[in-house]
Amino acid sequence: MTQSKRTVLIAGNWKMNNDLPEGAKLASELVQALPEIPSGVEVLVCPPTVELKFVGCHGGILSSSIKLGAQNVHWEPSGAYTGETSVAMLQSVEVSYCIIGHSERREYFHETDEDQNKKAKALVAGGIVPVFCCGEPEEVREAGTYIDYVCAQVKAGLLGLELSSPNQLVVAYEPIWAIGTGKTATADDAQEVCAAVRVQLAELFGQEMADGIRVLYGGSAKPGNIAELVAKPDVDGALVGGASLNARDFASMVLKAGA
Ligand code: PEP
């Protein structure tokens, strides 16, 4: 049983794109393009770490209704972790969400489910909402074992996490074969896996909590397919890469998600 009143989340992952002035320009274009966010929709942008403060302040995100998110975090509070960023550092620049477990970090930086588990716990303890990514590679999709694969990631990544509210966690199902490729999963494919993720969340956190946790789809989401995706009962929004780098496209997705 799913709950129909979850707030749709449209989240932009800017990845390693745009220098500081370009990031601030994109942010202010987005703020201008979205003077009002449709009711029932929440908007999030996740710029590169070095741009969080500037995009938040000079780009106008923090004085708008758009939320600010980070793309990565370290679970330790401080210490000799060259190049890393702590939860407290993200708090100090008013970040409210943080992407973890993105397939690019799992693949290029060899991050494991255990790493995601520590990150998720540190973020929730610090009052920042993890956007926990999961998703199967193409060979797993072709072998037909994708539901088991994704649910195992969710279980290992979130086991032992303590939640007092469903708003403390977001999960993003991102099939790797659809990320940045232009190959979108169909809305039915997205629904099938997002519903299975919710069953796994119910096993971890109980049915009531699972019914309130947002499960997003990610992978070549764009203005042309967002409405169909969010119309599915278990798809509560999208994590958007490429299309989030264009203010007009991203704003159009927000408006279509609220229509
Ligand atoms: C992503 O990397 O999170 C993503 C969904 O990218 P894209 O929208 O470009 O496929």
Residues whose N, C-alpha, C, O or C-beta is under 5 A from the ligand:
A	BS01	PEP	N13 A178 I179 G180 T181 G218 G219 S220 A221 L239 V240 G241 G242 A243
